Amino acid sequence: MKNMGTLDRILRAFVIAPALAIGGVAASGVLAVVLFVLAGVMVVTAAIGSCPLYAPFGLSTCPVKDSKARA
C-alpha cells in the first residue's frame, strides 16, 4: 500500500539519500555504515512508494484519491 506522495519520494531520493551517503563518505566506522544503510532505505522506500514507519502511526503523504473520503 502506497503511503508516500510525490514530493516525499523526490525529497527522499534526491535530497535526503545523497546527503546521508555524503555523510557516510565523510564518516568512518559504524557511523558510516549506519548512514549508508539509511541512505539505502530512503532510496528503496522512495522507489516503492511506501514507508513502513508511516503505517503504525497512520501517516500518509499520498493525496486523497477518493472524493468521498474528503467529505
C-alpha positions in Angstrom: 0.0 0.0 0.0 1.4 3.3 -1.1 1.6 6.0 1.6 4.1 8.4 0.2 3.3 11.3 -2.1 5.4 12.5 -5.0 7.2 15.3 -3.1 8.1 12.9 -0.2 9.5 10.4 -2.7 11.5 13.1 -4.6 13.0 14.5 -1.4 14.0 11.1 -0.1 15.6 10.0 -3.4 17.3 13.2 -4.4 18.0 15.2 -1.2 18.0 13.0 1.9 19.6 9.9 0.5 22.5 11.7 -1.2 23.1 13.8 2.0 23.2 10.6 4.0 25.6 9.0 1.5 27.9 12.0 1.6 27.8 11.8 5.4 28.8 8.2 5.1 31.7 9.0 2.9 32.8 11.7 5.4 32.3 9.5 8.5 34.1 6.3 9.4 33.4 3.1 11.2 29.9 2.2 12.4 28.6 5.7 11.8 29.5 5.4 8.1 27.7 2.0 7.8 24.6 3.4 9.5 24.5 6.4 7.2 24.9 4.2 4.1 22.2 1.9 5.3 19.8 4.8 6.0 20.6 6.2 2.5 19.7 2.8 1.0 16.5 2.7 3.0 15.5 6.1 1.7 16.1 5.1 -1.9 14.2 1.8 -1.6 11.2 3.4 0.2 11.1 6.2 -2.4 11.2 3.6 -5.2 8.3 1.5 -3.8 6.3 4.5 -2.6 5.7 3.0 0.9 7.3 3.8 4.2 6.9 1.1 6.8 7.3 3.6 9.6 4.3 5.6 8.4 1.9 2.7 8.7 1.8 2.2 12.6 1.2 5.9 13.1 -1.5 6.1 10.3 0.6 8.7 8.4 0.4 9.2 4.7 1.7 11.9 2.4 -0.3 10.5 -0.6 -3.0 12.8 -1.8 -6.5 11.5 -1.2 -7.9 9.9 -4.4 -11.4 9.2 -3.3 -13.6 12.3 -3.3 -16.0 10.7 -0.7 -13.1 10.5 1.8 -12.8 14.3 1.8 -16.3 14.9 2.8 
